[in-house]
Amino acid sequence: RTSNPKRMAARAFATRLPHITARLFPSRFGNNFSSRMMSVSSSVDDVVITPNCAKRIRFLQKKYKDDSLMLRVGIDPGGCSGLQYSFTLDSTKEDTDKLFEHDGSRVVIDSDSYGFMKGATLDFTEELISSSFQVTQNPNSEAACGCGSSFTPKS
């Protein structure tokens, strides 16, 4: 049996359809559709790490042969909406950093950025033209730019 590339592409798209639909029509599925589907947070202030995000962090740990690597999330001034997210790999945790873990992966957020990240959902998305870590839900955001890399904080 030979594999049909068009059929394989259609299957790949169909498996992602619920997540794409939820992004396009958030009112239809509620604002926290992706976090309800992927992970459960134990506290309102927790940062939710989706399984895709955790999987990508573990992949990077294996790729660089360093189990101490963590995803560091920060908030910097700039971007279209005033503040922008930054994502880097780091192997050190400062005393004031907040640490979040999911399925063997770790995310650290500095104390200044944490105020803007309480209750947010971190995801790793793969699309046709790019792959990136993203903040898909942030209750501290009043508005976001179209690409999702920057936001306006709530007053």
N, C-alpha and C positions, 0 to 999 in steps of 0.2 A: 504494500500500500504506500503510495507516494503522498507526501504532504503538499497541500495546496497553500501557497503563500497568502492568497486573499482570504482563505478560510481561517488560517492561523491569525491573521491580523484582526479579522472580525471577532474571533474568540477572545483575543487579548483586549480589544476594545470593550466587549460585552462584560468582561470581569471588572472593568473599571467604571462602567456606566453608572452604577449607583452613586459613586463618589463624585463623578463629574456632574450628574444631575443635581446632587445636593448643593454643589457649589453654585450652579446656575440658578437654582430655585430654592434658596435657603428657607423662605417662609413656608414652603411646602413640607419640609422635613424638620423644621425647628432649627434654631441657630447652632445647636451643638450636635448635629447629626454625626459628623465624623468622629467626635470624641465618644459619643455613645456607642458607635459601631466598633471602635478600635481599642478603647482603654477605659478604665474606671479610675477616677481620682478619689482618694480617701479624704481629701480636705478641699475646701473652696480655694485655699491659698496655694495648693499644690500645682506644680507645672506638670501637665499631662504629656507623657512621651508615648507616641503611638508605636505600635509594633514595627511599622516601616522605618521610623526614625531609629529605633533600637537596633534593628537589623543592619541598617547602614553604618551605625557607629561600630558595631561588632565587626562588620566587613572591613572598615578602616583600621581597626585594631589589628586584625589579621594581616592586612595588606602591608602595614608598616611594622609588623611584628613587635607591637608594643601594647600589652594589655592595660597599661596605665593611662592610655589616651582617653580623654573625655571631650565631649562637645562643649565648648564654652560659648554661651550666648550672652551678648551684650547689647546695650542700647547706646547709640551715638547720635549726636546732633547731625541733621542733614536729611537728604532724600526729598522727595516731592511733598511729603506731608509734615515735615518738621523733625521727626525722629526716625532713625532707621535701625533695623536689626543687623547685628553682626554675628557671624558664626565662624569659629576657629577651632582647631584641635589643640588641646593643651594636656599636659601630663602633670601639672601641679595645681593644687587647690590651696587658695589663700584661706586664712582663718575666718575672714568675713564672708566668704562665698557660701551660697546655698547649694547643696548637693541634692540631686534627684536621680533615682535609679529605676530602671525597668529592664527586666530580663537580661541582666548582665551588662547593660550599657549605663554610662553615667553622663549626666549633664550638669555643668556648673554655671551659676549665674552670680555675678558680683552683686554686692548688697545694694549699690545705687540702681542698677538695672532691674533688680528683683521687684522693686515697687511698681514698675511698669509691666511686669510679667506675671504677677499673681493670678493664678487660675487660667493661664494661657495653655494652648495645645501646640506642641512641637511635632512636626511631621517631616517626612522626606518624600518629595514628589518626583516622579519621573514622567516627563512629557516628551513629545516628539522633538522639541528643540532645546530642552534643558532639563537638568536634574539638580535639585537643590533642597537644602533644609529650609523649612518655612514655618512661620507661626500662622497656623490656620484659624485659630480662634483666640482672641484676646479681649477679655471683658474690660480692660483698661483703655481700649482704643475707641475713640469717638468716630474716626474715619481712617481709611487706608487708601494708599495709592492703588492704581489698577493692577500692578504686578505683585503687590503684597509685601514689598521689601521695606516700606516705610509707613508710618502711621501718625495720626494726631492723637495725643493723649486726652482722656476725658478731663474736664476742668474740675 
